Amino acid sequence: YCGILSRHNLYATQITGKYIADATGLPIECLLPGEIGGVEQIASRIAYNEIDMLLFFRDRTEHTDWDADRELLRECDLNNVPVATNIATAEVLVLALERGNLDWREIVNPRSDYNRRRKGQL
């Protein structure tokens, strides 16, 4: 799905972003490592409507900060951001992204070009 994802801005926590970039060659904006604030940075971007979809694969074999995970998923719920927590749902969301099925996010995003044009701010 590199062809689809290459047409979008991609963000990840530091180590995950490095793995993805190394494996795919895709440009990834790497945030802090998840355990020292990266998950919170992503949650903040969701709260500011800067992320349209979240692929959030958790390693349940390791201890994680459940509160940070919960806050991240809560922000997605509050801001109507589709979330995939497994590969099957991720594939559905990526294909929906390619078909334009997530274009409604432009309408609900107050900072989108669509809404700025409607308000005469562009």
PyMOL commands that set and color helices and strands:
alter all, ss='L'
color gray80, all
select helices_A, chain A and resi 2-5+14-24+34-36+38-47+66-78+87-99+104-108+113-118
alter helices_A, ss='H'
color red, helices_A
select strands_A, chain A and resi 11-12+29-30+54-55+83-84
alter strands_A, ss='S'
color yellow, strands_A
deselect
rebuild
show_as cartoon
